[in-house]
Amino acid sequence: MLTVADRALSPPVFLAPLAGITDLPFRTLVSRFQAGLVVSEMVASQEMVQSKPGVREKAELGFGLENTAVQLAGREAHWMAEAARQVEANGARIIDINMGCPAKKVTSASGAGASGSALMKDLDHALGLIEAVVGAVRVPVTLKTRLGWDDHLRNAPDLARRAADAGIRMITIHGRTRCQFYKGQADWAAIRAVKEAVRIPVIANGDITTAAEAREALRLSGADGVMIGRGAQGRPWVLAEIAHDLYGTARPDIPSGAALVEMVRGHYDEMLRFYGHELGNRVGRKHLGWYMDHAGTGVDMRKRVLTSRDPDDVMRLLDPALSSDAQVAA
């Protein structure tokens, strides 16, 4: 069993934070299957503190949910510490620090950038942020990062060692550098150097979509668990599927036919309730598209579902789109 401070995170198959994807409705759905931990979308620390989030924003972060970590990003220690205090006061159980996002708007020096994986270029500054967050709260603080900035600066083991000494309780490593973005294949073997550098749990991330890939990632990295990101798109049950194969947990009932339609309708309805009908319909399209990809929906029907602006019409179309000769991809 994997523990972070006094919190058991079992099974050690976690949902990665994905901007615009792993919102509260999706994290809730994944949790209904099985997940040791789900992580909120990245939250900009200064903007969060200054905006004083309302009811919906607080719900979005999953405050108080047992298996949820709230992920913070930023470049200034003051705002990171203030944001950490704020989310802890609102009930956050675990706080995760983002030092892995490769997006240009996050890593560039302009505006509120120069954060995310750009922090790997200055480990002294990165450690200042870690120390500020750890010192501001009592809940466990974890870290998500990459192998390094580029192939000439693969300093994840150094960062991990210093982070652990500063009080970080778990570290997740995406097996690419920032400059690789999502190109090529994640280097799971390179994560082993991080595992050997620290005594805290290390989680392997990147290109893990099946139990076979998860098993190989664990073998090569020596990691204590895996984190699934894009592999969960359209397959909220995949974490439970992997956990069953690796750790012998309960086998999930993978929905197909009428059961798949019911699950997708429920997810779509939750998005409409959470965002409102207009925004919820727009946000929902990406998820509906992934569900139809895995169900083998025909091109014409797929287009009808994704171009409709009427949620009632979308609800009606989901039955023929997903249940007629639909096959859920494993």
C-alpha positions as a Markdown table, in Angstrom:
| # | Residue | x | y | z |
|---|---|---|---|---|
| 1 | Met | 0.0 | 0.0 | 0.0 |
| 2 | Leu | 1.3 | 3.5 | -0.9 |
| 3 | Thr | 1.0 | 6.1 | 1.8 |
| 4 | Val | 1.7 | 9.8 | 1.7 |
| 5 | Ala | 2.2 | 11.1 | 5.2 |
| 6 | Asp | -0.6 | 9.3 | 7.0 |
| 7 | Arg | -2.9 | 9.0 | 3.9 |
| 8 | Ala | -3.3 | 5.7 | 2.1 |
| 9 | Leu | -3.5 | 6.1 | -1.7 |
| 10 | Ser | -4.6 | 2.8 | -2.9 |
| 11 | Pro | -4.5 | 1.4 | -5.5 |
| 12 | Pro | -1.4 | 3.4 | -6.7 |
| 13 | Val | -2.9 | 4.2 | -10.1 |
| 14 | Phe | -3.6 | 7.9 | -10.2 |
| 15 | Leu | -5.4 | 10.3 | -12.6 |
| 16 | Ala | -3.1 | 13.1 | -13.9 |
| 17 | Pro | -4.1 | 16.7 | -14.1 |
| 18 | Leu | -5.0 | 17.7 | -17.7 |
| 19 | Ala | -6.0 | 21.3 | -18.3 |
| 20 | Gly | -9.5 | 21.5 | -19.8 |
| 21 | Ile | -10.1 | 17.8 | -19.3 |
| 22 | Thr | -9.9 | 16.6 | -15.7 |
| 23 | Asp | -12.5 | 18.9 | -14.4 |
| 24 | Leu | -14.7 | 18.0 | -11.4 |
| 25 | Pro | -17.4 | 16.0 | -13.5 |
| 26 | Phe | -14.6 | 13.9 | -15.1 |
| 27 | Arg | -12.7 | 13.3 | -11.9 |
| 28 | Thr | -15.9 | 12.3 | -10.1 |
| 29 | Leu | -16.6 | 9.8 | -12.9 |
| 30 | Val | -13.1 | 8.3 | -12.7 |
| 31 | Ser | -13.4 | 8.1 | -8.9 |
| 32 | Arg | -16.6 | 6.1 | -9.2 |
| 33 | Phe | -14.7 | 3.3 | -11.0 |
| 34 | Gln | -11.6 | 3.3 | -8.9 |
| 35 | Ala | -8.6 | 5.6 | -8.5 |
| 36 | Gly | -6.1 | 5.9 | -5.7 |
| 37 | Leu | -5.8 | 9.7 | -6.4 |
| 38 | Val | -7.2 | 12.2 | -8.8 |
| 39 | Val | -5.5 | 15.6 | -9.3 |
| 40 | Ser | -7.3 | 18.9 | -10.0 |
| 41 | Glu | -6.5 | 20.9 | -13.1 |
| 42 | Met | -3.6 | 23.3 | -12.5 |
| 43 | Val | -4.6 | 26.5 | -10.6 |
| 44 | Ala | -2.5 | 29.7 | -11.0 |
| 45 | Ser | -1.7 | 30.6 | -7.4 |
| 46 | Gln | -1.7 | 34.4 | -7.6 |
| 47 | Glu | -4.9 | 34.6 | -9.7 |
| 48 | Met | -6.6 | 32.2 | -7.3 |
| 49 | Val | -5.8 | 34.2 | -4.2 |
| 50 | Gln | -6.7 | 37.5 | -5.8 |
| 51 | Ser | -10.0 | 36.3 | -7.3 |
| 52 | Lys | -11.3 | 34.7 | -4.1 |
| 53 | Pro | -13.0 | 31.8 | -5.8 |
| 54 | Gly | -16.8 | 31.4 | -5.5 |
| 55 | Val | -18.9 | 28.3 | -4.9 |
| 56 | Arg | -18.4 | 26.8 | -8.4 |
| 57 | Glu | -14.7 | 27.4 | -8.4 |
| 58 | Lys | -14.3 | 25.9 | -4.9 |
| 59 | Ala | -16.3 | 22.8 | -6.0 |
| 60 | Glu | -14.1 | 22.6 | -9.1 |
| 61 | Leu | -11.1 | 22.0 | -7.0 |
| 62 | Gly | -12.6 | 19.2 | -5.1 |
| 63 | Phe | -12.0 | 20.6 | -1.6 |
| 64 | Gly | -12.6 | 18.0 | 1.1 |
| 65 | Leu | -12.7 | 15.0 | -1.3 |
| 66 | Glu | -10.6 | 12.2 | 0.2 |
| 67 | Asn | -8.8 | 11.1 | -2.9 |
| 68 | Thr | -8.2 | 14.5 | -4.5 |
| 69 | Ala | -5.1 | 16.6 | -4.7 |
| 70 | Val | -5.3 | 20.3 | -5.6 |
| 71 | Gln | -2.5 | 21.3 | -7.9 |
| 72 | Leu | -1.0 | 24.8 | -7.7 |
| 73 | Ala | 1.3 | 26.6 | -10.1 |
| 74 | Gly | 3.2 | 29.8 | -9.9 |
| 75 | Arg | 6.6 | 31.5 | -9.7 |
| 76 | Glu | 6.4 | 33.7 | -6.6 |
| 77 | Ala | 6.8 | 32.1 | -3.1 |
| 78 | His | 4.4 | 34.6 | -1.5 |
| 79 | Trp | 1.5 | 33.7 | -3.8 |
| 80 | Met | 2.2 | 30.0 | -3.7 |
| 81 | Ala | 2.1 | 30.0 | 0.1 |
| 82 | Glu | -1.0 | 32.1 | 0.2 |
| 83 | Ala | -2.8 | 29.9 | -2.3 |
| 84 | Ala | -1.7 | 26.8 | -0.3 |
| 85 | Arg | -3.1 | 28.3 | 2.9 |
| 86 | Gln | -6.4 | 29.1 | 1.1 |
| 87 | Val | -6.9 | 25.7 | -0.3 |
| 88 | Glu | -6.0 | 24.0 | 3.0 |
| 89 | Ala | -8.5 | 26.2 | 4.8 |
| 90 | Asn | -11.2 | 25.2 | 2.4 |
| 91 | Gly | -10.5 | 21.5 | 3.0 |
| 92 | Ala | -7.9 | 20.3 | 0.6 |
| 93 | Arg | -6.4 | 17.0 | 1.7 |
| 94 | Ile | -3.2 | 17.1 | -0.5 |
| 95 | Ile | -1.5 | 19.9 | -2.3 |
| 96 | Asp | 0.5 | 19.2 | -5.5 |
| 97 | Ile | 3.0 | 21.6 | -7.0 |
| 98 | Asn | 3.2 | 21.9 | -10.7 |
| 99 | Met | 6.7 | 22.0 | -12.1 |
| 100 | Gly | 6.0 | 20.0 | -15.2 |
| 101 | Cys | 3.6 | 21.8 | -17.4 |
| 102 | Pro | 5.4 | 22.4 | -20.8 |
| 103 | Ala | 2.9 | 24.9 | -22.3 |
| 104 | Lys | 4.5 | 28.0 | -23.7 |
| 105 | Lys | 2.1 | 30.4 | -21.9 |
| 106 | Val | 3.1 | 28.8 | -18.6 |
| 107 | Thr | 6.8 | 28.5 | -19.2 |
| 108 | Ser | 7.5 | 31.8 | -21.0 |
| 109 | Ala | 8.9 | 34.8 | -19.1 |
| 110 | Ser | 6.1 | 37.1 | -20.1 |
| 111 | Gly | 3.0 | 37.7 | -17.9 |
| 112 | Ala | 2.4 | 35.1 | -15.3 |
| 113 | Gly | 4.7 | 32.6 | -17.0 |
| 114 | Ala | 8.1 | 31.3 | -16.2 |
| 115 | Ser | 6.5 | 28.6 | -14.1 |
| 116 | Gly | 5.6 | 25.0 | -14.7 |
| 117 | Ser | 8.6 | 23.1 | -16.1 |
| 118 | Ala | 10.6 | 26.4 | -16.6 |
| 119 | Leu | 11.3 | 26.1 | -12.9 |
| 120 | Met | 13.6 | 23.2 | -13.6 |
| 121 | Lys | 16.1 | 25.7 | -15.1 |
| 122 | Asp | 16.6 | 27.3 | -11.7 |
| 123 | Leu | 16.5 | 24.7 | -8.9 |
| 124 | Asp | 17.3 | 27.2 | -6.2 |
| 125 | His | 14.2 | 29.2 | -7.1 |
| 126 | Ala | 12.2 | 26.0 | -7.4 |
| 127 | Leu | 13.2 | 25.0 | -3.9 |
| 128 | Gly | 12.2 | 28.4 | -2.6 |
| 129 | Leu | 8.7 | 27.8 | -3.8 |
| 130 | Ile | 8.6 | 24.2 | -2.4 |
| 131 | Glu | 9.8 | 25.4 | 1.0 |
| 132 | Ala | 7.2 | 28.2 | 1.0 |
| 133 | Val | 4.3 | 25.8 | 0.3 |
| 134 | Val | 5.5 | 23.1 | 2.7 |
| 135 | Gly | 6.0 | 25.7 | 5.4 |
| 136 | Ala | 2.6 | 27.2 | 4.9 |
| 137 | Val | 0.4 | 24.1 | 5.4 |
| 138 | Arg | 0.0 | 21.0 | 7.5 |
| 139 | Val | -1.4 | 18.8 | 4.8 |
| 140 | Pro | 1.0 | 16.7 | 2.6 |
| 141 | Val | 2.6 | 18.5 | -0.3 |
| 142 | Thr | 3.6 | 16.5 | -3.5 |
| 143 | Leu | 5.4 | 17.5 | -6.6 |
| 144 | Lys | 4.9 | 16.8 | -10.3 |
| 145 | Thr | 7.6 | 17.5 | -12.8 |
| 146 | Arg | 9.6 | 16.2 | -15.8 |
| 147 | Leu | 13.0 | 14.7 | -16.5 |
| 148 | Gly | 14.4 | 18.2 | -17.0 |
| 149 | Trp | 14.2 | 21.2 | -19.3 |
| 150 | Asp | 15.9 | 19.5 | -22.3 |
| 151 | Asp | 18.4 | 16.8 | -23.0 |
| 152 | His | 21.3 | 19.0 | -21.7 |
| 153 | Leu | 19.5 | 19.7 | -18.4 |
| 154 | Arg | 18.1 | 16.4 | -17.1 |
| 155 | Asn | 18.1 | 17.4 | -13.4 |
| 156 | Ala | 15.0 | 15.6 | -12.1 |
| 157 | Pro | 17.1 | 13.5 | -9.6 |
| 158 | Asp | 18.6 | 16.6 | -8.1 |
| 159 | Leu | 15.3 | 18.4 | -7.9 |
| 160 | Ala | 13.7 | 15.3 | -6.3 |
| 161 | Arg | 16.4 | 14.9 | -3.7 |
| 162 | Arg | 16.3 | 18.6 | -2.7 |
| 163 | Ala | 12.5 | 18.5 | -2.7 |
| 164 | Ala | 12.3 | 15.5 | -0.5 |
| 165 | Asp | 14.7 | 17.1 | 2.0 |
| 166 | Ala | 12.4 | 20.2 | 2.0 |
| 167 | Gly | 9.4 | 18.1 | 2.9 |
| 168 | Ile | 7.8 | 16.9 | -0.3 |
| 169 | Arg | 6.0 | 13.6 | 0.4 |
| 170 | Met | 5.7 | 12.2 | -3.1 |
| 171 | Ile | 7.0 | 13.1 | -6.6 |
| 172 | Thr | 5.5 | 12.2 | -10.0 |
| 173 | Ile | 7.8 | 12.2 | -13.0 |
| 174 | His | 6.6 | 12.5 | -16.6 |
| 175 | Gly | 9.2 | 10.7 | -18.6 |
| 176 | Arg | 10.0 | 13.5 | -21.0 |
| 177 | Thr | 11.9 | 16.8 | -20.9 |
| 178 | Arg | 10.0 | 20.0 | -21.3 |
| 179 | Cys | 11.4 | 20.6 | -24.8 |
| 180 | Gln | 10.0 | 17.2 | -25.9 |
| 181 | Phe | 6.5 | 18.3 | -25.0 |
| 182 | Tyr | 4.6 | 15.1 | -25.9 |
| 183 | Lys | 6.7 | 14.0 | -28.8 |
| 184 | Gly | 8.5 | 10.7 | -29.0 |
| 185 | Gln | 8.1 | 8.0 | -26.3 |
| 186 | Ala | 8.2 | 8.6 | -22.6 |
| 187 | Asp | 11.5 | 7.4 | -21.1 |
| 188 | Trp | 10.4 | 5.3 | -18.2 |
| 189 | Ala | 13.9 | 3.9 | -17.5 |
| 190 | Ala | 15.1 | 7.5 | -16.9 |
| 191 | Ile | 12.7 | 7.8 | -14.0 |
| 192 | Arg | 14.8 | 5.1 | -12.1 |
| 193 | Ala | 17.5 | 7.7 | -11.3 |
| 194 | Val | 14.8 | 9.7 | -9.5 |
| 195 | Lys | 13.6 | 6.7 | -7.6 |
| 196 | Glu | 17.2 | 5.9 | -6.5 |
| 197 | Ala | 17.7 | 9.5 | -5.4 |
| 198 | Val | 14.9 | 9.6 | -2.8 |
| 199 | Arg | 13.1 | 7.5 | -0.2 |
| 200 | Ile | 9.7 | 9.0 | -0.8 |
| 201 | Pro | 7.2 | 7.4 | -3.2 |
| 202 | Val | 7.9 | 8.1 | -6.9 |
| 203 | Ile | 5.1 | 7.8 | -9.5 |
| 204 | Ala | 5.8 | 7.2 | -13.2 |
| 205 | Asn | 3.8 | 9.2 | -15.8 |
| 206 | Gly | 3.7 | 9.4 | -19.6 |
| 207 | Asp | 2.3 | 7.2 | -22.4 |
| 208 | Ile | 0.8 | 4.7 | -19.9 |
| 209 | Thr | -2.6 | 3.6 | -21.4 |
| 210 | Thr | -2.8 | -0.1 | -20.7 |
| 211 | Ala | -1.9 | -2.6 | -17.9 |
| 212 | Ala | 0.9 | -3.9 | -20.0 |
| 213 | Glu | 2.4 | -0.5 | -20.4 |
| 214 | Ala | 1.9 | 0.2 | -16.7 |
| 215 | Arg | 3.7 | -3.0 | -15.8 |
| 216 | Glu | 6.6 | -2.1 | -18.1 |
| 217 | Ala | 6.8 | 1.4 | -16.8 |
| 218 | Leu | 7.0 | 0.1 | -13.2 |
| 219 | Arg | 9.7 | -2.5 | -14.2 |
| 220 | Leu | 11.9 | 0.0 | -16.0 |
| 221 | Ser | 11.5 | 2.9 | -13.5 |
| 222 | Gly | 11.2 | 1.1 | -10.2 |
| 223 | Ala | 8.4 | 3.5 | -9.4 |
| 224 | Asp | 5.8 | 2.9 | -6.7 |
| 225 | Gly | 2.9 | 3.6 | -8.9 |
| 226 | Val | 1.7 | 5.1 | -12.1 |
| 227 | Met | -0.3 | 8.2 | -13.2 |
| 228 | Ile | -2.6 | 8.0 | -16.2 |
| 229 | Gly | -3.3 | 11.1 | -18.3 |
| 230 | Arg | -4.4 | 11.0 | -21.9 |
| 231 | Gly | -5.0 | 7.3 | -21.7 |
| 232 | Ala | -8.2 | 8.0 | -19.6 |
| 233 | Gln | -9.7 | 10.2 | -22.3 |
| 234 | Gly | -13.0 | 8.5 | -23.3 |
| 235 | Arg | -12.1 | 5.6 | -20.9 |
| 236 | Pro | -12.8 | 6.7 | -17.3 |
| 237 | Trp | -12.6 | 3.0 | -16.3 |
| 238 | Val | -9.1 | 2.5 | -17.5 |
| 239 | Leu | -7.5 | 3.2 | -14.1 |
| 240 | Ala | -9.6 | 0.5 | -12.5 |
| 241 | Glu | -8.7 | -1.8 | -15.3 |
| 242 | Ile | -5.0 | -1.3 | -14.8 |
| 243 | Ala | -5.3 | -1.6 | -11.0 |
| 244 | His | -7.1 | -4.9 | -11.4 |
| 245 | Asp | -4.4 | -6.3 | -13.6 |
| 246 | Leu | -1.5 | -5.0 | -11.6 |
| 247 | Tyr | -2.8 | -5.2 | -8.0 |
| 248 | Gly | -5.7 | -7.6 | -8.0 |
| 249 | Thr | -8.4 | -5.0 | -7.1 |
| 250 | Ala | -12.0 | -5.6 | -8.2 |
| 251 | Arg | -12.5 | -6.0 | -11.9 |
| 252 | Pro | -14.4 | -3.0 | -13.2 |
| 253 | Asp | -17.6 | -3.4 | -15.2 |
| 254 | Ile | -16.6 | -1.9 | -18.5 |
| 255 | Pro | -19.7 | -0.3 | -19.9 |
| 256 | Ser | -20.9 | -1.1 | -23.4 |
| 257 | Gly | -24.2 | -0.8 | -25.3 |
| 258 | Ala | -27.0 | 0.6 | -23.0 |
| 259 | Ala | -24.7 | 0.8 | -20.0 |
| 260 | Leu | -22.2 | 2.9 | -22.0 |
| 261 | Val | -25.1 | 5.2 | -23.2 |
| 262 | Glu | -26.3 | 5.6 | -19.6 |
| 263 | Met | -22.8 | 6.4 | -18.3 |
| 264 | Val | -22.1 | 9.0 | -21.0 |
| 265 | Arg | -25.5 | 10.6 | -20.6 |
| 266 | Gly | -24.8 | 10.9 | -16.9 |
| 267 | His | -21.4 | 12.5 | -17.5 |
| 268 | Tyr | -22.8 | 14.9 | -20.1 |
| 269 | Asp | -25.6 | 15.8 | -17.7 |
| 270 | Glu | -23.1 | 16.6 | -14.9 |
| 271 | Met | -21.2 | 18.9 | -17.3 |
| 272 | Leu | -24.4 | 20.7 | -18.2 |
| 273 | Arg | -25.3 | 21.1 | -14.5 |
| 274 | Phe | -21.8 | 22.3 | -13.6 |
| 275 | Tyr | -21.1 | 24.7 | -16.4 |
| 276 | Gly | -24.6 | 25.6 | -17.6 |
| 277 | His | -26.1 | 24.4 | -20.8 |
| 278 | Glu | -24.2 | 26.6 | -23.3 |
| 279 | Leu | -20.7 | 26.2 | -21.9 |
| 280 | Gly | -21.4 | 22.6 | -20.7 |
| 281 | Asn | -22.3 | 21.6 | -24.3 |
| 282 | Arg | -19.0 | 23.1 | -25.6 |
| 283 | Val | -16.9 | 21.6 | -22.9 |
| 284 | Gly | -18.6 | 18.2 | -23.3 |
| 285 | Arg | -17.8 | 17.9 | -27.0 |
| 286 | Lys | -14.2 | 16.7 | -26.5 |
| 287 | His | -15.4 | 14.0 | -24.1 |
| 288 | Leu | -18.2 | 12.9 | -26.3 |
| 289 | Gly | -15.8 | 12.7 | -29.2 |
| 290 | Trp | -13.5 | 10.4 | -27.2 |
| 291 | Tyr | -16.4 | 8.2 | -26.2 |
| 292 | Met | -17.5 | 7.9 | -29.8 |
| 293 | Asp | -13.9 | 7.1 | -30.9 |
| 294 | His | -13.8 | 4.2 | -28.6 |
| 295 | Ala | -17.3 | 3.1 | -29.4 |
| 296 | Gly | -16.6 | 3.1 | -33.2 |
| 297 | Thr | -19.3 | 5.6 | -34.0 |
| 298 | Gly | -19.7 | 6.4 | -37.7 |
| 299 | Val | -18.5 | 9.6 | -39.1 |
| 300 | Asp | -21.9 | 11.1 | -40.0 |
| 301 | Met | -23.4 | 10.3 | -36.5 |
| 302 | Arg | -20.3 | 11.7 | -34.8 |
| 303 | Lys | -20.6 | 14.9 | -36.7 |
| 304 | Arg | -24.3 | 15.3 | -35.8 |
| 305 | Val | -23.5 | 14.8 | -32.1 |
| 306 | Leu | -20.6 | 17.2 | -32.0 |
| 307 | Thr | -22.2 | 20.0 | -34.0 |
| 308 | Ser | -25.5 | 20.1 | -32.2 |
| 309 | Arg | -26.0 | 23.1 | -30.0 |
| 310 | Asp | -29.1 | 21.7 | -28.3 |
| 311 | Pro | -28.3 | 19.5 | -25.3 |
| 312 | Asp | -31.7 | 17.7 | -25.6 |
| 313 | Asp | -30.8 | 16.8 | -29.1 |
| 314 | Val | -27.4 | 15.5 | -28.0 |
| 315 | Met | -29.0 | 13.4 | -25.4 |
| 316 | Arg | -31.3 | 11.8 | -28.0 |
| 317 | Leu | -28.4 | 11.2 | -30.4 |
| 318 | Leu | -26.2 | 9.4 | -27.8 |
| 319 | Asp | -28.3 | 6.2 | -27.9 |
| 320 | Pro | -27.8 | 5.6 | -31.7 |
| 321 | Ala | -24.3 | 7.0 | -31.6 |
| 322 | Leu | -23.0 | 4.7 | -28.8 |
| 323 | Ser | -25.2 | 1.6 | -28.7 |
| 324 | Ser | -25.6 | 0.5 | -32.3 |
| 325 | Asp | -22.7 | -1.9 | -33.0 |
| 326 | Ala | -20.6 | 0.1 | -30.6 |
| 327 | Gln | -17.5 | -1.7 | -29.4 |
| 328 | Val | -15.6 | -0.2 | -26.5 |
| 329 | Ala | -11.8 | -0.3 | -27.2 |
| 330 | Ala | -9.8 | -1.8 | -24.4 |
